[in-house]
Structures are given as C-alpha cells and as structure tokens.
C-alpha cells in the first residue's frame, strides 16, 4: 500500500469532514453526537496541536488529531482521535496513523499519549493499542452512550512517549 501520512491542508477539509462525520454517524466510537459542518471542521482541525491525514494515492482514507489531554501541570499528557474511511478499514491505515501519532506526540514534547474512552466493543482498537504497547488503565462502567441510547463500558489506555 502506498500510504502517506502528512499534516493536513485546507484542500483536505471536505474529505476529513466526511470521514469524521462517518464515525460520528456510526455512533459507536466518538463522543460527538452531531456531524461537523465544513466551517466547524475548518476550525476544529486547525485548533489541534497536530492534524494529519492518511493519503492513499490521491484519496484521503484516514486522519488523526493530537492535542493536550489537559492543561498546566497535566499539559504534557496528550490525547488523540483516529478515523478511517469505512472502505479502507482492515488495511492497517489505523495502525500507521497511531504509529505516526506516537512519533509526532514525542516530537511536539508530549510525554504520554492517553486515550480516555475506547468503547469496549471496539475490539480492533483494543487489539491495535495493545499490540503497539499501550497500557490498559481500567474500565469506566457505562461510560459511553451508544447511538441507540444504551450504555457501554469504556477503557482507558496510555503509552509513554
């Protein structure tokens, strides 16, 4: 696969918005309940510490955002979100995004990457994070409201950078 991961630019915004909104609409991974408009996407991706896209040929097939998990004395802990276009899932795009993000987080001076809410049924994410050396912190019972209104546990992970 000829996959390139790079910092996003304004030409990527429509594809990024579509991929992000696909995950939001699925209602099983991201906490957001409403899709982004193009104007909101422009502001959202610009305000991150780093926003990246995965490009396969000329097509944007995934993205990640990286930002502080908190402020001040906890500002060295980062957080990230990943989204892969449904047609590109299973092709290891997510793994390449996470690997790139770990390096970028370190490069930006973060010391830890922490995930606050990995939905328990997202088995592929759990498998990937554990494969890449993330440490499971614990489980928050019923911490995520699914699209159908039911609640599911979330798992917290971290990785030293």
C-alpha atoms as one frame of an Amber mdcrd trajectory, in Angstrom:
protein
   0.000   0.000   0.000   1.367   3.405  -0.966   0.119   5.224   2.135   1.429
   8.656   3.068   0.689  10.295   6.399   1.161  14.030   6.435  -0.058  17.231
   8.016  -3.422  18.217   6.604  -4.048  21.270   4.460  -7.226  23.149   3.539
  -7.675  21.058   0.383  -8.200  18.014   2.642 -11.018  19.505   4.729 -14.002
  18.103   2.824 -12.575  14.560   2.897 -11.628  14.932   6.564 -15.100  16.189
   7.444 -16.729  13.291   5.581 -14.544  10.670   7.294 -15.002  12.256  10.734
 -18.757  12.514  10.248 -18.976   8.889   9.127 -17.565   7.819  12.505 -19.830
  10.259  14.366 -22.873   8.949  12.478 -21.934   5.336  13.346 -22.403   6.337
  16.987 -20.102   3.660  18.411 -16.700   5.341  18.814 -16.647   9.154  19.032
 -18.387  11.069  21.816 -19.660  13.744  19.423 -23.335  13.410  18.551 -23.596
  15.960  15.748 -21.688  15.934  12.458 -19.335  18.783  11.648 -20.196  21.403
   9.067 -17.393  22.487   6.766 -16.919  25.710   8.734 -16.809  23.775  12.037
 -14.367  21.258  10.523 -12.083  24.062   9.395 -11.958  25.494  12.920 -11.823
  22.088  14.671  -8.886  20.649  12.720  -6.977  23.959  12.826  -7.141  24.235
  16.633  -5.436  20.884  17.313  -1.756  20.573  18.196  -1.474  18.479  15.030
  -3.963  17.195  12.479  -2.849  14.600   9.957  -4.308  12.731   7.015  -3.566
   9.329   5.571  -3.420   9.598   1.803  -3.574   6.554  -0.457  -2.680   7.712
  -3.948  -4.855  10.796  -4.369  -7.527   9.703  -1.864  -7.710  10.713   1.802
  -8.577   7.498   3.670  -7.989   8.459   7.300  -6.974  11.121   9.767  -5.949
  11.814  13.313  -5.972  14.746  15.666  -3.491  15.230  18.511  -3.904  17.711
  21.351  -3.277  18.128  25.089  -5.456  15.946  27.284  -5.430  18.626  29.964
  -3.720  21.921  30.826  -0.972  23.221  33.096   0.670  20.566  35.243  -1.002
  17.848  33.150  -0.338  19.521  29.797   2.408  17.007  28.978  -0.270  14.326
  28.517  -1.703  14.198  25.018  -4.873  12.722  23.607  -5.747  11.692  20.070
  -8.625  10.543  17.899  -8.366   8.442  14.759 -10.826   7.992  11.920 -10.535
   5.694   8.924 -12.870   5.757   5.955 -15.083   2.658   6.074 -13.886   1.481
   2.658 -10.259   1.496   3.924 -10.795  -0.313   7.224  -8.869  -3.544   7.667
  -5.959  -2.264   5.564  -3.787  -1.201   8.553  -4.396   2.509   7.944  -5.280
   2.938  11.617  -2.052   1.297  12.721   0.003   3.648  10.566  -1.927   6.633
  11.923  -1.282   5.594  15.536   2.424   4.960  14.896   2.769   8.367  13.249
   0.879   9.981  16.123   3.173   8.430  18.735   6.199   9.886  16.961   4.541
  13.264  16.417   3.474  13.463  20.064   7.043  12.877  21.176   8.310  15.396
  18.629   5.882  18.018  19.989   7.129  17.477  23.544   4.319  15.405  24.983
   5.425  12.689  27.404   2.306  10.490  27.412  -0.497   9.652  24.991  -3.687
   8.799  26.850  -6.974   7.514  25.470  -9.931   8.374  27.682 -12.736   6.462
  26.049 -12.117   3.373  23.946 -15.520   1.729  23.660 -15.346  -1.822  24.989
 -16.868  -3.406  21.868 -14.282  -1.720  19.597 -12.182  -4.883  19.577  -9.977
  -3.881  16.664  -8.912  -0.712  18.515  -8.141  -2.666  21.695  -6.114  -5.206
  19.730  -4.162  -2.459  17.941  -3.410  -0.403  21.047  -2.222  -3.446  22.982
  -0.109  -4.580  20.003   1.574  -1.163  19.997   2.372  -1.284  23.709  -0.419
   0.814  25.220  -1.146   0.014  28.859  -4.728  -0.532  29.939  -5.586   1.712
  32.892  -9.059   0.477  33.680 -12.723   0.423  32.767 -15.422   3.033  33.305
 -18.733   1.157  33.530 -21.360   2.583  31.205 -19.104   5.470  30.208 -20.273
   5.711  26.597 -23.781   6.247  25.326 -24.341   4.353  22.109 -26.423   5.779
  19.276 -29.360   3.594  20.345 -29.315   5.102  23.856 -27.778   2.086  25.593
 -24.594   2.491  27.613 -21.364   0.594  27.140 -18.147   0.453  29.147 -15.097
   2.432  28.060 -11.467   1.504  28.563  -8.652   3.951  29.280  -5.158   3.408
  27.865  -1.829   5.225  27.936   1.543   4.998  26.178   4.758   6.671  27.296
   6.298   8.776  24.569
